[in-house]
């Protein structure tokens, strides 16, 4: 299950029932009641035909997407080696390695500016965590190359 508090509009998730991958277009969270937690997912742009369109459901209906080499390639990363992926966005250099120090997370992201000063360093496991780290450091939403 995914924690809705980790999500932002534009994050990619998988619909558990259909297996479709979509992106978040709406979030609703009520601090008073977990019953009112809701995610709206649009799968029209990211799935093969026939697409189901917009899905609105409780957070337990969606799951995070594990990061793999395929996901890095979809986001435009260059594969340097089996354990190093890189991407340049504007004046930021982003590298992903497999030297995570957090149990349950397989990758570490480093984001450096044009002076090669680290602006973000974090352990990640899922696509939405990659998207959020890049957005927080660069203010750029990355998207799948569909």
Backbone as CSV, one residue per row, in Angstrom:
resi,resn,N_x,N_y,N_z,CA_x,CA_y,CA_z,C_x,C_y,C_z
1,UNK,0.838,-1.188,0.000,0.000,0.000,0.000,0.882,1.251,0.000
2,UNK,0.382,2.285,-0.587,1.134,3.521,-0.711,0.616,4.545,0.305
3,UNK,1.512,5.359,0.808,1.133,6.431,1.725,0.832,7.674,0.897
4,UNK,-0.414,8.115,0.915,-0.839,9.255,0.106,-0.029,10.509,0.428
5,UNK,0.515,10.593,1.621,1.296,11.772,2.005,2.619,11.854,1.246
6,UNK,3.044,10.765,0.590,4.276,10.765,-0.213,4.036,11.227,-1.646
7,UNK,2.776,11.428,-2.026,2.453,11.667,-3.429,2.256,13.139,-3.757
8,UNK,2.460,13.453,-5.038,2.122,14.758,-5.582,1.479,14.531,-6.949
9,UNK,0.801,15.546,-7.442,0.190,15.463,-8.766,1.294,15.160,-9.784
10,UNK,1.033,14.216,-10.671,2.011,13.837,-11.690,2.788,12.570,-11.381
11,UNK,2.724,12.080,-10.119,3.422,10.838,-9.787,2.782,9.661,-10.513
12,UNK,3.618,8.705,-10.934,3.126,7.488,-11.574,2.864,6.412,-10.524
13,UNK,1.732,5.706,-10.694,1.352,4.590,-9.835,0.775,3.483,-10.699
14,UNK,0.612,2.301,-10.106,-0.004,1.170,-10.804,-1.359,0.879,-10.168
15,UNK,-2.381,0.720,-11.005,-3.698,0.297,-10.548,-3.599,-1.195,-10.245
16,UNK,-3.869,-1.585,-9.009,-3.700,-2.982,-8.595,-4.630,-3.910,-9.372
17,UNK,-5.862,-3.494,-9.611,-6.834,-4.369,-10.287,-6.501,-4.602,-11.749
18,UNK,-6.179,-3.536,-12.481,-5.969,-3.664,-13.930,-4.500,-3.827,-14.314
19,UNK,-3.592,-3.392,-13.427,-2.173,-3.409,-13.759,-1.740,-2.204,-14.581
20,UNK,-2.696,-1.337,-14.963,-2.374,-0.146,-15.744,-1.511,0.807,-14.935
21,UNK,-0.611,1.487,-15.628,0.184,2.538,-15.013,-0.420,3.863,-15.417
22,UNK,-0.628,4.721,-14.443,-1.189,6.029,-14.715,-0.492,7.071,-13.873
23,UNK,-0.920,8.306,-14.024,-0.319,9.360,-13.226,-1.403,10.041,-12.396
24,UNK,-1.017,10.495,-11.216,-1.946,11.099,-10.276,-2.407,12.449,-10.817
25,UNK,-3.729,12.630,-10.873,-4.286,13.925,-11.277,-5.113,14.537,-10.156
26,UNK,-5.281,13.798,-9.061,-6.026,14.342,-7.937,-5.707,13.602,-6.661
27,UNK,-5.632,14.347,-5.555,-5.377,13.766,-4.241,-6.321,14.409,-3.240
28,UNK,-6.880,13.604,-2.371,-7.698,14.142,-1.298,-7.334,13.398,-0.035
29,UNK,-6.994,14.136,1.002,-6.631,13.519,2.265,-7.265,14.297,3.398
30,UNK,-8.016,13.598,4.238,-8.641,14.208,5.404,-7.897,13.725,6.639
31,UNK,-7.223,14.639,7.342,-6.462,14.268,8.540,-7.329,13.635,9.619
32,UNK,-8.600,13.937,9.611,-9.496,13.450,10.656,-9.939,12.004,10.427
33,UNK,-9.975,11.578,9.171,-10.527,10.257,8.878,-9.801,9.625,7.702
34,UNK,-9.202,8.456,7.936,-8.524,7.763,6.838,-9.533,7.246,5.815
35,UNK,-10.820,7.227,6.167,-11.848,6.786,5.224,-11.963,7.743,4.040
36,UNK,-11.543,8.987,4.216,-11.705,9.989,3.181,-10.447,10.189,2.337
37,UNK,-9.533,9.240,2.397,-8.325,9.323,1.594,-8.626,8.820,0.191
38,UNK,-8.316,9.631,-0.820,-8.674,9.268,-2.184,-7.608,9.735,-3.168
39,UNK,-7.344,8.901,-4.167,-6.402,9.226,-5.234,-7.153,9.113,-6.553
40,UNK,-6.937,10.064,-7.443,-7.495,9.980,-8.787,-6.332,9.762,-9.750
41,UNK,-6.434,8.721,-10.543,-5.353,8.323,-11.437,-5.839,8.373,-12.879
42,UNK,-5.045,8.946,-13.770,-5.371,8.999,-15.196,-4.452,8.023,-15.919
43,UNK,-5.019,6.992,-16.509,-4.217,5.987,-17.212,-4.308,6.144,-18.731
44,UNK,-4.957,7.178,-19.220,-5.157,7.326,-20.660,-3.852,7.488,-21.429
45,UNK,-2.880,8.216,-20.875,-1.647,8.494,-21.603,-0.625,7.377,-21.509
46,UNK,-0.772,6.485,-20.550,0.333,5.581,-20.271,0.057,4.111,-20.532
47,UNK,-1.158,3.733,-20.880,-1.418,2.304,-21.075,-1.704,1.988,-22.539
48,UNK,-1.591,0.725,-22.874,-1.927,0.274,-24.219,-3.443,0.299,-24.399
49,UNK,-3.888,0.352,-25.633,-5.327,0.336,-25.890,-5.901,-1.024,-25.528
50,UNK,-7.127,-1.158,-25.058,-7.990,-0.019,-24.747,-7.698,0.520,-23.345
51,UNK,-7.636,1.807,-23.203,-7.401,2.444,-21.915,-8.728,2.680,-21.201
52,UNK,-8.663,2.623,-19.899,-9.879,2.787,-19.106,-10.154,4.237,-18.736
53,UNK,-9.212,5.122,-18.955,-9.449,6.522,-18.632,-9.119,6.847,-17.197
54,UNK,-9.986,7.585,-16.557,-9.714,8.078,-15.214,-10.277,7.120,-14.177
55,UNK,-9.454,6.792,-13.186,-9.842,5.913,-12.094,-9.772,6.705,-10.802
56,UNK,-10.822,6.623,-10.010,-10.823,7.305,-8.717,-11.094,6.242,-7.669
57,UNK,-10.202,6.145,-6.680,-10.354,5.080,-5.697,-9.574,5.407,-4.438
58,UNK,-9.754,4.575,-3.458,-9.009,4.697,-2.210,-7.548,4.344,-2.468
59,UNK,-6.669,4.811,-1.600,-5.247,4.607,-1.813,-4.855,3.136,-1.875
60,UNK,-5.601,2.261,-1.228,-5.237,0.841,-1.241,-5.463,0.190,-2.609
61,UNK,-6.092,0.908,-3.546,-6.322,0.395,-4.891,-5.124,0.594,-5.809
62,UNK,-4.110,1.323,-5.331,-2.934,1.630,-6.136,-1.689,1.177,-5.413
63,UNK,-0.646,0.917,-6.196,0.626,0.536,-5.591,1.755,1.312,-6.260
64,UNK,2.843,1.497,-5.525,3.988,2.186,-6.119,4.650,1.293,-7.162
65,UNK,5.396,1.904,-8.066,6.102,1.171,-9.121,7.559,1.056,-8.710
66,UNK,8.045,-0.175,-8.608,9.444,-0.402,-8.244,10.382,0.154,-9.312
67,UNK,11.453,0.767,-8.878,12.460,1.248,-9.821,13.268,0.080,-10.371
68,UNK,13.418,0.054,-11.676,14.255,-0.930,-12.348,15.005,-0.201,-13.460
69,UNK,15.896,-0.896,-14.114,16.608,-0.295,-15.242,15.624,0.204,-16.302
70,UNK,14.545,-0.542,-16.526,13.539,-0.125,-17.517,12.949,1.241,-17.179
71,UNK,12.641,1.467,-15.899,12.074,2.756,-15.503,13.075,3.885,-15.697
72,UNK,14.340,3.644,-15.380,15.357,4.683,-15.585,15.445,5.060,-17.070
73,UNK,15.401,4.053,-17.930,15.458,4.302,-19.377,14.218,5.088,-19.830
74,UNK,13.034,4.726,-19.324,11.802,5.437,-19.685,11.877,6.917,-19.316
75,UNK,12.595,7.240,-18.246,12.744,8.628,-17.813,13.897,9.342,-18.515
76,UNK,14.615,8.627,-19.383,15.675,9.268,-20.156,17.070,9.172,-19.557
77,UNK,17.243,8.357,-18.521,18.572,8.186,-17.936,19.484,7.432,-18.900
78,UNK,20.759,7.744,-18.841,21.778,7.020,-19.592,22.345,5.943,-18.678
79,UNK,22.466,4.730,-19.210,23.048,3.631,-18.433,24.556,3.693,-18.609
80,UNK,25.248,4.032,-17.535,26.710,4.103,-17.559,27.296,2.728,-17.274
81,UNK,26.717,2.050,-16.288,27.102,0.684,-15.945,25.906,0.019,-15.280
82,UNK,26.080,-1.215,-14.885,24.991,-1.975,-14.265,24.456,-1.298,-13.012
83,UNK,25.266,-0.456,-12.375,24.851,0.165,-11.123,24.995,1.692,-11.120
84,UNK,25.005,2.308,-12.321,25.094,3.760,-12.406,24.278,4.273,-13.588
85,UNK,23.347,5.191,-13.297,22.492,5.805,-14.300,22.610,7.314,-14.132
86,UNK,22.657,8.056,-15.248,22.809,9.505,-15.152,21.798,10.223,-16.039
87,UNK,21.516,11.462,-15.659,20.594,12.303,-16.400,20.961,13.753,-16.120
88,UNK,20.930,14.582,-17.143,21.129,16.020,-16.973,19.800,16.714,-17.219
89,UNK,19.413,17.566,-16.270,18.202,18.376,-16.410,18.603,19.811,-16.125
90,UNK,18.433,20.651,-17.146,18.865,22.047,-17.043,20.321,22.074,-16.590
91,UNK,20.637,22.671,-15.486,22.033,22.719,-15.038,22.294,21.732,-13.903
92,UNK,21.448,20.723,-13.778,21.599,19.734,-12.710,22.089,18.402,-13.272
93,UNK,23.009,17.786,-12.546,23.538,16.461,-12.892,22.941,15.475,-11.891
94,UNK,22.232,14.473,-12.399,21.565,13.496,-11.539,22.201,12.137,-11.772
95,UNK,22.584,11.491,-10.683,23.114,10.132,-10.804,22.397,9.223,-9.809
96,UNK,22.157,8.009,-10.268,21.523,6.983,-9.452,22.523,5.839,-9.329
97,UNK,22.754,5.401,-8.101,23.648,4.268,-7.851,22.910,3.226,-7.020
98,UNK,23.522,2.078,-6.874,22.912,1.030,-6.041,23.545,0.980,-4.650
99,UNK,24.076,2.098,-4.173,24.739,2.103,-2.863,23.848,2.651,-1.747
100,UNK,22.570,2.279,-1.771,21.633,2.695,-0.728,22.081,2.166,0.631
101,UNK,21.862,2.969,1.654,22.196,2.563,3.018,20.949,2.381,3.873
102,UNK,19.790,2.360,3.217,18.518,2.214,3.918,17.919,0.849,3.592
103,UNK,17.546,0.113,4.627,16.913,-1.189,4.417,15.605,-0.982,3.666
104,UNK,15.383,-1.786,2.634,14.158,-1.701,1.852,14.218,-0.701,0.706
105,UNK,15.372,-0.083,0.519,15.550,0.833,-0.619,16.819,0.416,-1.349
106,UNK,16.706,0.248,-2.665,17.807,-0.306,-3.445,18.717,0.724,-4.098
107,UNK,18.271,1.982,-4.196,19.030,2.972,-4.959,19.304,4.233,-4.140
108,UNK,20.321,4.952,-4.578,20.641,6.247,-3.982,20.702,7.272,-5.111
109,UNK,20.054,8.409,-4.905,20.061,9.474,-5.896,20.913,10.627,-5.389
110,UNK,21.755,11.126,-6.278,22.564,12.311,-6.013,22.176,13.351,-7.054
111,UNK,21.856,14.548,-6.611,21.573,15.632,-7.537,22.535,16.768,-7.221
112,UNK,23.303,17.154,-8.246,24.318,18.203,-8.075,24.031,19.349,-9.034
113,UNK,24.397,20.561,-8.611,24.187,21.723,-9.480,25.370,21.902,-10.425
114,UNK,25.359,22.992,-11.184,26.406,23.199,-12.184,27.781,23.459,-11.574
115,UNK,27.841,23.776,-10.281,29.124,23.904,-9.577,29.522,22.573,-8.935
116,UNK,28.742,21.544,-9.223,28.936,20.187,-8.728,28.806,20.096,-7.209
117,UNK,27.936,20.952,-6.664,27.605,20.917,-5.240,26.338,20.085,-5.086
118,UNK,26.355,19.148,-4.157,25.198,18.287,-3.941,24.044,19.100,-3.359
119,UNK,22.905,19.071,-4.059,21.718,19.765,-3.567,20.706,18.785,-2.980
120,UNK,20.837,17.495,-3.328,19.969,16.474,-2.755,20.666,15.122,-2.834
121,UNK,20.533,14.358,-1.772,21.073,13.011,-1.705,20.093,12.183,-0.879
122,UNK,19.567,11.086,-1.451,18.547,10.309,-0.745,18.494,8.883,-1.264
123,UNK,18.029,7.976,-0.410,17.775,6.600,-0.816,16.343,6.507,-1.335
124,UNK,16.165,5.779,-2.444,14.853,5.654,-3.074,14.603,4.208,-3.497
125,UNK,13.326,3.879,-3.684,12.934,2.528,-4.087,11.887,2.536,-5.202
126,UNK,11.101,3.616,-5.258,9.949,3.645,-6.156,10.007,4.835,-7.120
127,UNK,9.261,4.701,-8.212,9.209,5.732,-9.236,8.774,7.074,-8.652
128,UNK,7.738,7.085,-7.816,7.256,8.369,-7.292,8.309,9.040,-6.401
129,UNK,9.146,8.257,-5.727,10.221,8.841,-4.920,11.283,9.482,-5.815
130,UNK,11.584,8.841,-6.937,12.498,9.424,-7.920,11.925,10.731,-8.457
131,UNK,10.649,10.699,-8.860,10.004,11.905,-9.378,10.042,13.042,-8.357
132,UNK,9.721,12.722,-7.108,9.678,13.751,-6.066,11.062,14.319,-5.776
133,UNK,12.071,13.475,-5.700,13.433,13.952,-5.425,13.882,14.918,-6.524
134,UNK,13.647,14.537,-7.774,14.059,15.402,-8.886,13.265,16.707,-8.879
135,UNK,11.977,16.621,-8.596,11.165,17.835,-8.554,11.614,18.776,-7.432
136,UNK,11.844,18.227,-6.247,12.228,19.067,-5.103,13.549,19.776,-5.343
137,UNK,14.477,19.121,-6.040,15.800,19.714,-6.267,15.844,20.619,-7.492
138,UNK,15.061,20.300,-8.528,15.194,21.015,-9.804,13.951,21.807,-10.215
139,UNK,12.825,21.529,-9.556,11.543,22.125,-9.916,11.080,21.687,-11.312
140,UNK,11.511,20.488,-11.733,11.134,19.915,-13.018,10.401,18.605,-12.782
141,UNK,9.220,18.466,-13.410,8.489,17.202,-13.370,9.008,16.309,-14.485
142,UNK,9.567,15.165,-14.147,10.013,14.246,-15.197,8.853,13.308,-15.540
143,UNK,8.807,12.887,-16.793,7.739,12.027,-17.266,8.330,10.830,-17.993
144,UNK,7.550,9.747,-18.018,7.925,8.570,-18.799,8.039,8.949,-20.257
145,UNK,8.975,8.344,-20.958,9.040,8.444,-22.412,8.169,7.325,-22.949
146,UNK,6.904,7.654,-23.253,5.930,6.631,-23.648,5.946,6.424,-25.140
